[in-house]
Amino acid sequence: MDGRPEFRDVVGVLTSWDESGALTVVNRAGEAVALDERALVAGKPVPPAPVRRGAAAPELPGPAAMQRIAAAAWPAIEQEPLGDWVLRASAGFTRRANSVQTLGDPGLPLDEALARVRAWYAERGLPAYLEITEPGSPEGLAAHAESLAATHVRTAPLAALAAAPLAVDVRLARTPDAAWLSRYRRVTGGPEVQRAAMSLLLGGASTWFASAHLPEVTDGPAAIGRLVVDGPWAYFGAVEVVPAARRRGLAAAVMTALASRAAEEGATGAYLQVEADNAPAGALYDKLGFRTAYTYHYARL
Protein backbone atom coordinates (compact mmCIF):
# COMPACT_ATOMS: atom_id res chain seq x y z
CA MET A 1 0.00 0.00 0.00
CA ASP A 2 1.29 3.51 -0.90
CA GLY A 3 4.40 1.89 -2.37
CA ARG A 4 5.46 0.45 0.96
CA PRO A 5 6.45 -3.23 1.23
CA GLU A 6 3.96 -5.56 2.87
CA PHE A 7 5.14 -8.02 5.48
CA ARG A 8 3.59 -11.10 7.00
CA ASP A 9 4.50 -13.34 9.91
CA VAL A 10 5.03 -17.06 9.96
CA VAL A 11 4.91 -18.51 13.47
CA GLY A 12 5.86 -22.12 14.02
CA VAL A 13 8.71 -24.59 14.34
CA LEU A 14 11.73 -24.11 12.06
CA THR A 15 12.35 -27.63 10.77
CA SER A 16 14.98 -27.00 8.09
CA TRP A 17 17.28 -24.34 6.61
CA ASP A 18 19.43 -25.75 3.84
CA GLU A 19 22.48 -24.47 1.99
CA SER A 20 20.38 -23.11 -0.87
CA GLY A 21 18.67 -20.70 1.54
CA ALA A 22 15.33 -22.51 1.65
CA LEU A 23 13.57 -22.52 5.02
CA THR A 24 10.67 -24.66 6.16
CA VAL A 25 8.48 -23.67 9.10
CA VAL A 26 5.71 -25.96 10.34
CA ASN A 27 2.87 -23.84 11.71
CA ARG A 28 0.47 -24.84 14.45
CA ALA A 29 -1.97 -26.25 11.93
CA GLY A 30 0.72 -28.73 10.92
CA GLU A 31 1.26 -27.07 7.52
CA ALA A 32 4.79 -26.79 6.13
CA VAL A 33 5.44 -23.20 4.97
CA ALA A 34 8.36 -22.77 2.55
CA LEU A 35 10.37 -19.53 2.61
CA ASP A 36 13.36 -18.11 0.78
CA GLU A 37 15.95 -16.60 3.14
CA ARG A 38 16.24 -13.62 0.77
CA ALA A 39 12.67 -12.69 1.70
CA LEU A 40 13.43 -12.94 5.42
CA VAL A 41 13.44 -9.50 7.05
CA ALA A 42 13.52 -10.39 10.74
CA GLY A 43 13.16 -13.36 13.00
CA LYS A 44 13.02 -14.00 16.70
CA PRO A 45 12.48 -16.95 19.02
CA VAL A 46 8.93 -17.19 20.30
CA PRO A 47 8.42 -18.85 23.70
CA PRO A 48 6.45 -22.08 23.57
CA ALA A 49 2.73 -21.74 24.09
CA PRO A 50 1.65 -22.53 27.66
CA VAL A 51 0.71 -26.17 28.01
CA ARG A 52 -3.03 -26.45 28.59
CA ARG A 53 -3.05 -29.15 31.24
CA GLY A 54 -6.80 -29.70 30.97
CA ALA A 55 -6.99 -29.75 27.18
CA ALA A 56 -9.13 -32.57 25.81
CA ALA A 57 -7.88 -34.82 23.06
CA PRO A 58 -9.21 -34.05 19.58
CA GLU A 59 -12.11 -36.12 18.34
CA LEU A 60 -10.87 -39.31 16.70
CA PRO A 61 -11.42 -38.83 12.94
CA GLY A 62 -12.14 -42.50 12.23
CA PRO A 63 -9.85 -45.44 11.42
CA ALA A 64 -9.25 -44.58 7.75
CA ALA A 65 -8.41 -40.92 8.41
CA MET A 66 -6.27 -41.85 11.41
CA GLN A 67 -4.31 -44.37 9.35
CA ARG A 68 -3.50 -41.63 6.85
CA ILE A 69 -2.32 -39.35 9.66
CA ALA A 70 -0.13 -42.17 10.98
CA ALA A 71 1.32 -42.83 7.50
CA ALA A 72 2.51 -39.22 7.35
CA ALA A 73 4.52 -39.82 10.53
CA TRP A 74 6.41 -42.67 8.83
CA PRO A 75 6.47 -41.62 5.17
CA ALA A 76 7.66 -44.32 2.80
CA ILE A 77 10.47 -43.42 0.42
CA GLU A 78 8.56 -44.60 -2.64
CA GLN A 79 4.78 -44.11 -2.82
CA GLU A 80 2.47 -44.73 -5.75
CA PRO A 81 -1.31 -44.38 -5.81
CA LEU A 82 -3.56 -47.16 -7.02
CA GLY A 83 -6.96 -45.51 -6.94
CA ASP A 84 -7.42 -44.63 -3.27
CA TRP A 85 -4.79 -47.18 -2.22
CA VAL A 86 -1.12 -46.28 -1.72
CA LEU A 87 1.69 -48.67 -2.61
CA ARG A 88 4.73 -48.05 -0.39
CA ALA A 89 8.33 -49.24 -0.54
CA SER A 90 11.41 -48.38 1.53
CA ALA A 91 14.10 -51.00 0.82
CA GLY A 92 12.22 -53.49 2.97
CA PHE A 93 12.71 -51.53 6.21
CA THR A 94 9.59 -52.08 8.36
CA ARG A 95 6.38 -53.60 7.15
CA ARG A 96 4.51 -50.32 7.51
CA ALA A 97 6.73 -48.60 4.94
CA ASN A 98 6.68 -51.60 2.59
CA SER A 99 3.00 -52.44 2.33
CA VAL A 100 -0.12 -51.28 0.52
CA GLN A 101 -2.39 -48.99 2.50
CA THR A 102 -5.68 -50.43 1.28
CA LEU A 103 -8.07 -47.67 2.27
CA GLY A 104 -10.99 -47.02 -0.06
CA ASP A 105 -11.39 -48.11 -3.67
CA PRO A 106 -8.36 -49.20 -5.75
CA GLY A 107 -10.15 -48.10 -8.92
CA LEU A 108 -10.00 -51.62 -10.38
CA PRO A 109 -11.76 -54.93 -9.75
CA LEU A 110 -10.17 -56.45 -6.67
CA ASP A 111 -8.44 -59.33 -8.50
CA GLU A 112 -6.87 -56.90 -10.98
CA ALA A 113 -5.78 -54.55 -8.20
CA LEU A 114 -4.09 -57.37 -6.30
CA ALA A 115 -2.32 -58.50 -9.48
CA ARG A 116 -0.95 -54.96 -9.85
CA VAL A 117 0.18 -55.07 -6.24
CA ARG A 118 2.01 -58.38 -6.73
CA ALA A 119 3.77 -57.10 -9.85
CA TRP A 120 4.76 -53.76 -8.24
CA TYR A 121 6.44 -55.41 -5.28
CA ALA A 122 8.00 -58.15 -7.41
CA GLU A 123 9.71 -55.45 -9.50
CA ARG A 124 11.35 -54.23 -6.27
CA GLY A 125 12.26 -57.66 -4.93
CA LEU A 126 9.88 -57.26 -1.98
CA PRO A 127 7.05 -59.41 -0.64
CA ALA A 128 3.56 -58.05 -1.22
CA TYR A 129 2.04 -57.01 2.11
CA LEU A 130 -1.37 -55.46 2.63
CA GLU A 131 -2.26 -53.14 5.50
CA ILE A 132 -5.91 -53.96 6.19
CA THR A 133 -8.05 -51.64 8.29
CA GLU A 134 -11.65 -52.40 9.17
CA PRO A 135 -13.64 -50.33 8.57
CA GLY A 136 -11.71 -48.69 5.75
CA SER A 137 -10.39 -51.47 3.51
CA PRO A 138 -12.63 -53.18 0.92
CA GLU A 139 -14.91 -55.83 2.34
CA GLY A 140 -13.57 -59.34 1.81
CA LEU A 141 -9.99 -58.24 1.15
CA ALA A 142 -8.59 -60.30 4.02
CA ALA A 143 -9.76 -63.52 2.34
CA HIS A 144 -7.19 -62.98 -0.44
CA ALA A 145 -4.11 -63.04 1.80
CA GLU A 146 -2.45 -64.72 4.76
CA SER A 147 -3.20 -62.72 7.90
CA LEU A 148 -0.26 -61.73 10.10
CA ALA A 149 0.03 -59.99 13.48
CA ALA A 150 -2.64 -57.47 14.45
CA THR A 151 -1.71 -53.96 15.62
CA HIS A 152 -3.66 -51.80 18.04
CA VAL A 153 -3.87 -48.05 17.50
CA ARG A 154 -4.10 -46.44 20.93
CA THR A 155 -4.98 -42.84 21.73
CA ALA A 156 -4.90 -40.65 24.84
CA PRO A 157 -5.31 -37.00 25.85
CA LEU A 158 -1.88 -35.42 25.67
CA ALA A 159 -2.34 -33.08 28.65
CA ALA A 160 -2.26 -35.73 31.37
CA LEU A 161 0.83 -37.38 29.88
CA ALA A 162 2.65 -34.05 29.57
CA ALA A 163 1.85 -33.17 33.21
CA ALA A 164 3.49 -36.26 34.72
CA PRO A 165 6.59 -35.63 36.88
CA LEU A 166 9.96 -36.12 35.17
CA ALA A 167 12.52 -37.67 37.53
CA VAL A 168 15.35 -38.52 35.11
CA ASP A 169 17.50 -36.64 32.63
CA VAL A 170 15.80 -36.71 29.21
CA ARG A 171 17.35 -34.82 26.31
CA LEU A 172 15.55 -33.90 23.09
CA ALA A 173 17.08 -33.40 19.65
CA ARG A 174 15.88 -32.85 16.11
CA THR A 175 18.03 -35.64 14.68
CA PRO A 176 19.12 -39.01 16.10
CA ASP A 177 22.83 -39.15 16.93
CA ALA A 178 25.00 -42.28 16.85
CA ALA A 179 24.23 -43.05 20.51
CA TRP A 180 20.46 -42.89 19.87
CA LEU A 181 20.78 -45.10 16.80
CA SER A 182 22.83 -47.63 18.77
CA ARG A 183 19.73 -48.23 20.92
CA TYR A 184 17.32 -48.43 18.00
CA ARG A 185 17.42 -52.16 17.40
CA ARG A 186 15.40 -52.33 14.19
CA VAL A 187 18.13 -51.25 11.77
CA THR A 188 19.76 -54.39 10.41
CA GLY A 189 21.01 -54.64 6.85
CA GLY A 190 23.24 -52.97 4.31
CA PRO A 191 23.69 -49.32 3.35
CA GLU A 192 20.42 -49.13 1.40
CA VAL A 193 18.43 -50.29 4.42
CA GLN A 194 20.29 -47.88 6.69
CA ARG A 195 19.53 -44.97 4.35
CA ALA A 196 15.88 -46.00 4.29
CA ALA A 197 15.80 -46.13 8.09
CA MET A 198 17.22 -42.61 8.40
CA SER A 199 14.74 -41.26 5.84
CA LEU A 200 11.81 -42.77 7.72
CA LEU A 201 13.05 -41.68 11.14
CA LEU A 202 13.43 -38.08 9.99
CA GLY A 203 10.10 -38.04 8.14
CA GLY A 204 7.06 -36.28 9.51
CA ALA A 205 5.93 -32.70 10.06
CA SER A 206 7.85 -31.93 13.28
CA THR A 207 10.07 -34.73 14.52
CA TRP A 208 11.90 -35.10 17.85
CA PHE A 209 14.18 -37.73 19.38
CA ALA A 210 14.47 -38.33 23.12
CA SER A 211 17.32 -39.92 25.07
CA ALA A 212 17.06 -40.73 28.79
CA HIS A 213 20.32 -41.09 30.68
CA LEU A 214 21.39 -42.84 33.87
CA PRO A 215 24.84 -42.42 35.47
CA GLU A 216 25.40 -46.18 35.61
CA VAL A 217 24.66 -46.67 31.90
CA THR A 218 27.83 -45.32 30.33
CA ASP A 219 27.70 -46.66 26.77
CA GLY A 220 24.75 -44.57 25.59
CA PRO A 221 21.21 -43.61 26.55
CA ALA A 222 19.32 -45.92 28.86
CA ALA A 223 16.10 -45.30 26.90
CA ILE A 224 15.03 -43.61 23.67
CA GLY A 225 11.85 -42.49 21.93
CA ARG A 226 10.61 -40.69 18.82
CA LEU A 227 7.87 -38.09 18.41
CA VAL A 228 6.13 -36.61 15.38
CA VAL A 229 3.82 -33.62 15.90
CA ASP A 230 1.32 -33.07 13.11
CA GLY A 231 -1.32 -30.48 13.93
CA PRO A 232 -3.40 -31.65 16.91
CA TRP A 233 -1.92 -35.16 16.92
CA ALA A 234 1.38 -36.38 18.43
CA TYR A 235 2.73 -39.77 17.38
CA PHE A 236 4.95 -41.75 19.78
CA GLY A 237 7.24 -44.51 18.56
CA ALA A 238 10.66 -46.17 18.83
CA VAL A 239 10.41 -46.37 22.62
CA GLU A 240 13.26 -48.64 23.70
CA VAL A 241 14.82 -49.29 27.12
CA VAL A 242 18.09 -51.20 27.66
CA PRO A 243 17.45 -54.47 29.53
CA ALA A 244 19.50 -53.46 32.60
CA ALA A 245 17.38 -50.32 33.11
CA ARG A 246 13.89 -51.74 32.67
CA ARG A 247 11.10 -51.42 35.26
CA ARG A 248 12.46 -48.06 36.43
CA GLY A 249 9.98 -45.77 34.70
CA LEU A 250 12.29 -44.73 31.86
CA ALA A 251 9.83 -45.42 29.04
CA ALA A 252 7.23 -43.29 30.81
CA ALA A 253 9.80 -40.53 31.38
CA VAL A 254 10.74 -40.48 27.69
CA MET A 255 7.09 -40.23 26.70
CA THR A 256 6.44 -37.48 29.26
CA ALA A 257 9.31 -35.37 27.92
CA LEU A 258 8.12 -35.84 24.35
CA ALA A 259 4.52 -35.13 25.34
CA SER A 260 5.54 -31.83 26.93
CA ARG A 261 7.25 -30.78 23.70
CA ALA A 262 4.24 -31.83 21.64
CA ALA A 263 1.91 -29.83 23.91
CA GLU A 264 4.16 -26.78 23.52
CA GLU A 265 3.66 -27.10 19.76
CA GLY A 266 -0.11 -27.10 20.19
CA ALA A 267 -0.94 -30.81 20.01
CA THR A 268 -3.69 -32.13 22.29
CA GLY A 269 -3.97 -35.80 21.28
CA ALA A 270 -1.46 -38.66 21.54
CA TYR A 271 -1.45 -41.88 19.57
CA LEU A 272 0.79 -44.87 19.05
CA GLN A 273 0.78 -48.28 17.42
CA VAL A 274 1.56 -51.47 19.34
CA GLU A 275 1.37 -55.10 18.29
CA ALA A 276 -1.58 -56.85 19.87
CA ASP A 277 0.60 -59.58 21.42
CA ASN A 278 3.05 -57.16 23.08
CA ALA A 279 1.62 -57.49 26.60
CA PRO A 280 4.36 -55.56 28.48
CA ALA A 281 4.01 -52.53 26.21
CA GLY A 282 0.24 -52.77 26.42
CA ALA A 283 0.37 -52.70 30.23
CA LEU A 284 2.59 -49.61 30.17
CA TYR A 285 0.30 -47.76 27.80
CA ASP A 286 -2.70 -48.69 29.95
CA LYS A 287 -1.04 -46.96 32.91
CA LEU A 288 -0.32 -43.89 30.80
CA GLY A 289 -3.98 -43.53 29.84
CA PHE A 290 -3.93 -44.95 26.30
CA ARG A 291 -7.00 -46.83 25.10
CA THR A 292 -7.41 -48.92 21.97
CA ALA A 293 -9.26 -46.95 19.28
CA TYR A 294 -9.21 -49.63 16.58
CA THR A 295 -7.09 -52.46 15.20
CA TYR A 296 -5.50 -53.09 11.83
CA HIS A 297 -3.42 -55.99 10.61
CA TYR A 298 -0.97 -56.94 7.92
CA ALA A 299 -1.51 -59.76 5.46
CA ARG A 300 0.78 -61.25 2.85
CA LEU A 301 -0.43 -62.04 -0.64
C-alpha positions as CSV (number, residue, x, y, z in Angstrom):
1,M,0.0,0.0,0.0
2,D,1.3,3.5,-0.9
3,G,4.4,1.9,-2.4
4,R,5.5,0.5,1.0
5,P,6.4,-3.2,1.2
6,E,4.0,-5.6,2.9
7,F,5.1,-8.0,5.5
8,R,3.6,-11.1,7.0
9,D,4.5,-13.3,9.9
10,V,5.0,-17.1,10.0
11,V,4.9,-18.5,13.5
12,G,5.9,-22.1,14.0
13,V,8.7,-24.6,14.3
14,L,11.7,-24.1,12.1
15,T,12.3,-27.6,10.8
16,S,15.0,-27.0,8.1
17,W,17.3,-24.3,6.6
18,D,19.4,-25.7,3.8
19,E,22.5,-24.5,2.0
20,S,20.4,-23.1,-0.9
21,G,18.7,-20.7,1.5
22,A,15.3,-22.5,1.6
23,L,13.6,-22.5,5.0
24,T,10.7,-24.7,6.2
25,V,8.5,-23.7,9.1
26,V,5.7,-26.0,10.3
27,N,2.9,-23.8,11.7
28,R,0.5,-24.8,14.5
29,A,-2.0,-26.2,11.9
30,G,0.7,-28.7,10.9
31,E,1.3,-27.1,7.5
32,A,4.8,-26.8,6.1
33,V,5.4,-23.2,5.0
34,A,8.4,-22.8,2.5
35,L,10.4,-19.5,2.6
36,D,13.4,-18.1,0.8
37,E,15.9,-16.6,3.1
38,R,16.2,-13.6,0.8
39,A,12.7,-12.7,1.7
40,L,13.4,-12.9,5.4
41,V,13.4,-9.5,7.1
42,A,13.5,-10.4,10.7
43,G,13.2,-13.4,13.0
44,K,13.0,-14.0,16.7
45,P,12.5,-16.9,19.0
46,V,8.9,-17.2,20.3
47,P,8.4,-18.9,23.7
48,P,6.4,-22.1,23.6
49,A,2.7,-21.7,24.1
50,P,1.6,-22.5,27.7
51,V,0.7,-26.2,28.0
52,R,-3.0,-26.5,28.6
53,R,-3.1,-29.2,31.2
54,G,-6.8,-29.7,31.0
55,A,-7.0,-29.8,27.2
56,A,-9.1,-32.6,25.8
57,A,-7.9,-34.8,23.1
58,P,-9.2,-34.1,19.6
59,E,-12.1,-36.1,18.3
60,L,-10.9,-39.3,16.7
61,P,-11.4,-38.8,12.9
62,G,-12.1,-42.5,12.2
63,P,-9.9,-45.4,11.4
64,A,-9.2,-44.6,7.8
65,A,-8.4,-40.9,8.4
66,M,-6.3,-41.8,11.4
67,Q,-4.3,-44.4,9.4
68,R,-3.5,-41.6,6.8
69,I,-2.3,-39.4,9.7
70,A,-0.1,-42.2,11.0
71,A,1.3,-42.8,7.5
72,A,2.5,-39.2,7.3
73,A,4.5,-39.8,10.5
74,W,6.4,-42.7,8.8
75,P,6.5,-41.6,5.2
76,A,7.7,-44.3,2.8
77,I,10.5,-43.4,0.4
78,E,8.6,-44.6,-2.6
79,Q,4.8,-44.1,-2.8
80,E,2.5,-44.7,-5.7
81,P,-1.3,-44.4,-5.8
82,L,-3.6,-47.2,-7.0
83,G,-7.0,-45.5,-6.9
84,D,-7.4,-44.6,-3.3
85,W,-4.8,-47.2,-2.2
86,V,-1.1,-46.3,-1.7
87,L,1.7,-48.7,-2.6
88,R,4.7,-48.0,-0.4
89,A,8.3,-49.2,-0.5
90,S,11.4,-48.4,1.5
91,A,14.1,-51.0,0.8
92,G,12.2,-53.5,3.0
93,F,12.7,-51.5,6.2
94,T,9.6,-52.1,8.4
95,R,6.4,-53.6,7.2
96,R,4.5,-50.3,7.5
97,A,6.7,-48.6,4.9
98,N,6.7,-51.6,2.6
99,S,3.0,-52.4,2.3
100,V,-0.1,-51.3,0.5
101,Q,-2.4,-49.0,2.5
102,T,-5.7,-50.4,1.3
103,L,-8.1,-47.7,2.3
104,G,-11.0,-47.0,-0.1
105,D,-11.4,-48.1,-3.7
106,P,-8.4,-49.2,-5.7
107,G,-10.2,-48.1,-8.9
108,L,-10.0,-51.6,-10.4
109,P,-11.8,-54.9,-9.7
110,L,-10.2,-56.4,-6.7
111,D,-8.4,-59.3,-8.5
112,E,-6.9,-56.9,-11.0
113,A,-5.8,-54.5,-8.2
114,L,-4.1,-57.4,-6.3
115,A,-2.3,-58.5,-9.5
116,R,-1.0,-55.0,-9.9
117,V,0.2,-55.1,-6.2
118,R,2.0,-58.4,-6.7
119,A,3.8,-57.1,-9.9
120,W,4.8,-53.8,-8.2
121,Y,6.4,-55.4,-5.3
122,A,8.0,-58.2,-7.4
123,E,9.7,-55.5,-9.5
124,R,11.3,-54.2,-6.3
125,G,12.3,-57.7,-4.9
126,L,9.9,-57.3,-2.0
127,P,7.0,-59.4,-0.6
128,A,3.6,-58.0,-1.2
129,Y,2.0,-57.0,2.1
130,L,-1.4,-55.5,2.6
131,E,-2.3,-53.1,5.5
132,I,-5.9,-54.0,6.2
133,T,-8.1,-51.6,8.3
134,E,-11.6,-52.4,9.2
135,P,-13.6,-50.3,8.6
136,G,-11.7,-48.7,5.7
137,S,-10.4,-51.5,3.5
138,P,-12.6,-53.2,0.9
139,E,-14.9,-55.8,2.3
140,G,-13.6,-59.3,1.8
141,L,-10.0,-58.2,1.1
142,A,-8.6,-60.3,4.0
143,A,-9.8,-63.5,2.3
144,H,-7.2,-63.0,-0.4
145,A,-4.1,-63.0,1.8
146,E,-2.4,-64.7,4.8
147,S,-3.2,-62.7,7.9
148,L,-0.3,-61.7,10.1
149,A,0.0,-60.0,13.5
150,A,-2.6,-57.5,14.5
151,T,-1.7,-54.0,15.6
152,H,-3.7,-51.8,18.0
153,V,-3.9,-48.0,17.5
154,R,-4.1,-46.4,20.9
155,T,-5.0,-42.8,21.7
156,A,-4.9,-40.6,24.8
157,P,-5.3,-37.0,25.9
158,L,-1.9,-35.4,25.7
159,A,-2.3,-33.1,28.6
160,A,-2.3,-35.7,31.4
161,L,0.8,-37.4,29.9
162,A,2.6,-34.0,29.6
163,A,1.9,-33.2,33.2
164,A,3.5,-36.3,34.7
165,P,6.6,-35.6,36.9
166,L,10.0,-36.1,35.2
167,A,12.5,-37.7,37.5
168,V,15.4,-38.5,35.1
169,D,17.5,-36.6,32.6
170,V,15.8,-36.7,29.2
171,R,17.3,-34.8,26.3
172,L,15.6,-33.9,23.1
173,A,17.1,-33.4,19.7
174,R,15.9,-32.8,16.1
175,T,18.0,-35.6,14.7
176,P,19.1,-39.0,16.1
177,D,22.8,-39.2,16.9
178,A,25.0,-42.3,16.9
179,A,24.2,-43.1,20.5
180,W,20.5,-42.9,19.9
181,L,20.8,-45.1,16.8
182,S,22.8,-47.6,18.8
183,R,19.7,-48.2,20.9
184,Y,17.3,-48.4,18.0
185,R,17.4,-52.2,17.4
186,R,15.4,-52.3,14.2
187,V,18.1,-51.3,11.8
188,T,19.8,-54.4,10.4
189,G,21.0,-54.6,6.9
190,G,23.2,-53.0,4.3
191,P,23.7,-49.3,3.4
192,E,20.4,-49.1,1.4
193,V,18.4,-50.3,4.4
194,Q,20.3,-47.9,6.7
195,R,19.5,-45.0,4.3
196,A,15.9,-46.0,4.3
197,A,15.8,-46.1,8.1
198,M,17.2,-42.6,8.4
199,S,14.7,-41.3,5.8
200,L,11.8,-42.8,7.7
201,L,13.0,-41.7,11.1
202,L,13.4,-38.1,10.0
203,G,10.1,-38.0,8.1
204,G,7.1,-36.3,9.5
205,A,5.9,-32.7,10.1
206,S,7.8,-31.9,13.3
207,T,10.1,-34.7,14.5
208,W,11.9,-35.1,17.9
209,F,14.2,-37.7,19.4
210,A,14.5,-38.3,23.1
211,S,17.3,-39.9,25.1
212,A,17.1,-40.7,28.8
213,H,20.3,-41.1,30.7
214,L,21.4,-42.8,33.9
215,P,24.8,-42.4,35.5
216,E,25.4,-46.2,35.6
217,V,24.7,-46.7,31.9
218,T,27.8,-45.3,30.3
219,D,27.7,-46.7,26.8
220,G,24.7,-44.6,25.6
221,P,21.2,-43.6,26.6
222,A,19.3,-45.9,28.9
223,A,16.1,-45.3,26.9
224,I,15.0,-43.6,23.7
225,G,11.9,-42.5,21.9
226,R,10.6,-40.7,18.8
227,L,7.9,-38.1,18.4
228,V,6.1,-36.6,15.4
229,V,3.8,-33.6,15.9
230,D,1.3,-33.1,13.1
231,G,-1.3,-30.5,13.9
232,P,-3.4,-31.7,16.9
233,W,-1.9,-35.2,16.9
234,A,1.4,-36.4,18.4
235,Y,2.7,-39.8,17.4
236,F,5.0,-41.8,19.8
237,G,7.2,-44.5,18.6
238,A,10.7,-46.2,18.8
239,V,10.4,-46.4,22.6
240,E,13.3,-48.6,23.7
241,V,14.8,-49.3,27.1
242,V,18.1,-51.2,27.7
243,P,17.4,-54.5,29.5
244,A,19.5,-53.5,32.6
245,A,17.4,-50.3,33.1
246,R,13.9,-51.7,32.7
247,R,11.1,-51.4,35.3
248,R,12.5,-48.1,36.4
249,G,10.0,-45.8,34.7
250,L,12.3,-44.7,31.9
251,A,9.8,-45.4,29.0
252,A,7.2,-43.3,30.8
253,A,9.8,-40.5,31.4
254,V,10.7,-40.5,27.7
255,M,7.1,-40.2,26.7
256,T,6.4,-37.5,29.3
257,A,9.3,-35.4,27.9
258,L,8.1,-35.8,24.4
259,A,4.5,-35.1,25.3
260,S,5.5,-31.8,26.9
261,R,7.2,-30.8,23.7
262,A,4.2,-31.8,21.6
263,A,1.9,-29.8,23.9
264,E,4.2,-26.8,23.5
265,E,3.7,-27.1,19.8
266,G,-0.1,-27.1,20.2
267,A,-0.9,-30.8,20.0
268,T,-3.7,-32.1,22.3
269,G,-4.0,-35.8,21.3
270,A,-1.5,-38.7,21.5
271,Y,-1.5,-41.9,19.6
272,L,0.8,-44.9,19.0
273,Q,0.8,-48.3,17.4
274,V,1.6,-51.5,19.3
275,E,1.4,-55.1,18.3
276,A,-1.6,-56.8,19.9
277,D,0.6,-59.6,21.4
278,N,3.1,-57.2,23.1
279,A,1.6,-57.5,26.6
280,P,4.4,-55.6,28.5
281,A,4.0,-52.5,26.2
282,G,0.2,-52.8,26.4
283,A,0.4,-52.7,30.2
284,L,2.6,-49.6,30.2
285,Y,0.3,-47.8,27.8
286,D,-2.7,-48.7,30.0
287,K,-1.0,-47.0,32.9
288,L,-0.3,-43.9,30.8
289,G,-4.0,-43.5,29.8
290,F,-3.9,-44.9,26.3
291,R,-7.0,-46.8,25.1
292,T,-7.4,-48.9,22.0
293,A,-9.3,-47.0,19.3
294,Y,-9.2,-49.6,16.6
295,T,-7.1,-52.5,15.2
296,Y,-5.5,-53.1,11.8
297,H,-3.4,-56.0,10.6
298,Y,-1.0,-56.9,7.9
299,A,-1.5,-59.8,5.5
300,R,0.8,-61.3,2.8
301,L,-0.4,-62.0,-0.6
